[in-house]
Amino acid sequence: RRYRNGEGLPLVSKVATLVLLWATLAVSAFAAVPSRLWWLRIILLLVGVGVTVHVLRIKTRRRQA
């Protein structure tokens, strides 16, 4: 709700999102994609970079004092 209201995401949520994103992409790229489809691994890398940039550009919500 706070994210949709423009208040941003907590830092913990951003870190968790990025860790899960890259872990999932790494497993997908090396366990599910055959090595002959190297171009698909590049696409997964580019998707990861794009999502990472998007998440990092979202405002970071600070804790209330």
Summary of the structure (lengths in Angstrom):
residues: 65
radius of gyration: 15.1
end to end distance: 19.9
largest distance: 53.5
contacts: 139
relative contact order: 0.21
helix: 69%
strand: 6%
